[in-house]
Amino acid sequence: MAKSDSNTPNGSAPWETKRSPSGKNLLKRAMPWLGGLLLIALIGWGLWPKPVVIETGVVARGPLTVRVSEEGKTRVRNRYVVAAPVAGKMRRVSLKPGDEVKAGETVITVIEPVVSPLLDPRARTQAEAVVSMREASHKQAGESLEAAKAASKMAEADYERVRSVTRAGSVSESDRDRIEMEFSMKSADVRAAGFALQVIDYELAQARAALERPESSIAGNLLEVKSPVSGKILKVMQESEMVVAPGTQILEVGDPADIEIEAEILSRDAVMIRPGDSVKIEQWGGEKALTGRVRRIEPAAFTKISALGVEEQRVIVLSDLVDIPESAKALGDRYRVEVRVAIWHADDVLVVPAGALFREGNQWKTFVFRDDTAVLTPVEAGHTDGRSTEILSGVSAGDEVLIHPPDTVKDGIAVTKRER
């Protein structure tokens, strides 16, 4: 008996009924299984597909204007360059850019006569040689005049002698005519020699003047350069006092209130622009865009290198401002603006946000939002202004489309709108 008691657990007999485990022991045994089930549930919940958060836009009917956008600048319509009319010493220009001037009244500068330049030794030697040559020519012309006078006196004596003979047949008619002609020729030689002597006198005086350096007299020789038009000084090219030649540019004058807009448009876009087209001027410094009209499209294009190093053919398009507000009158010459020229317009078309369209191959497509699902829909697109696009077929007014859908959006996938 003692041996059998020692072989049974808890000191019980083998034939006794085993006790059932307690609740605490069952909980300990179930904990690993419960943890595994919870882990599997979390993994399944994490892998379960969730709706993609998207933003939507509405397809609607409305007006659409297609515009060409380029950087532009303002410029004074009529600008005048004031230049020196004569050579001389120009006094310093006291006017500054922005100063107002009046036509025919405002004195821009004064030009004085130039003092004769100094002669270097070589030039002086040459000038003295010219004077000596002119003096010799003067003596030669004087001697020629005396010889002509003597010959003329002899011809005159013969002529008087022939005239004194009145008896017929004493002098032939041919001799009489020859003597009269010689007298006329010798008289003409005297007059020519006298004129030649006068020319030599003038040349001699000119040669002597080249050797002199007379003091310039500014009394009565000052020339005032006045503004040709009323306006403001735009730019001063030559401010300091200096000796100027005729045609030297001094300053530029214009009226900043009379400005136009200049834009360099790509030639492929310029062919669609017509005079009178509507223009929006933005980024000029004010809150509201300014309105304008195209006045001129220049016929000749020019080559311009873009920021990427690409050669582009551009055309200058000029526009006039319409109904300029008071705040825009502060615009001056060469101010930067953003120009948007209308090249197409329709009052009633079906439009969709441009961000809702994308291309797959050669086909335009969009995702339509229906019953919390993205439905891939092919569409036919028309004109666009970069913000809205004309839709010719594929969707209807009132449909909601996804704007800039992420790459995770596929046809038939569940989506949900972003909360605003």
Number of C-alpha atoms within 10 A of each C-alpha: 6 6 7 11 13 12 12 12 9 8 10 14 14 12 7 7 8 8 6 6 8 8 9 8 9 10 11 10 11 10 11 11 11 12 11 11 12 12 12 12 12 12 11 11 11 10 9 8 10 12 13 19 14 19 19 20 18 19 20 18 17 13 13 21 17 19 21 19 19 14 16 24 19 22 22 18 16 12 16 15 17 21 18 20 15 16 16 20 18 27 17 15 18 11 18 14 13 14 11 16 22 14 12 12 13 17 16 18 20 18 24 21 17 16 13 12 9 11 14 8 9 9 13 15 13 12 18 16 13 18 21 15 14 21 18 14 18 21 13 13 21 18 14 19 21 14 15 21 19 14 19 21 16 15 21 19 14 17 20 14 11 16 12 9 11 9 7 7 8 9 13 9 10 9 11 14 12 12 20 18 14 18 22 15 15 20 18 14 19 21 15 15 20 19 14 17 21 15 14 21 17 13 19 20 14 14 20 16 13 18 17 13 12 10 9 12 12 12 7 7 11 15 17 14 20 17 24 16 18 16 20 20 22 23 16 18 15 16 16 12 14 13 15 21 15 11 12 17 16 21 23 18 26 25 22 23 16 16 21 21 29 22 24 20 25 20 16 11 15 21 12 11 21 17 13 14 15 19 25 19 22 20 14 19 14 10 9 12 15 19 18 23 20 22 17 16 19 11 9 10 17 13 12 14 11 9 7 6 8 10 12 15 16 20 22 21 23 21 28 21 20 11 10 12 11 7 10 15 12 10 17 18 19 15 13 20 20 18 29 21 28 22 18 17 13 12 9 11 17 21 26 29 21 18 17 22 20 16 11 9 7 6 11 15 19 25 25 25 24 14 10 15 19 24 20 17 14 19 18 13 20 13 17 19 16 12 12 18 23 23 22 15 12 13 20 16 13 11 15 20 28 24 20 17 21 11 6 7 20 15 12 14 16 19 21 17 14 10 7 4
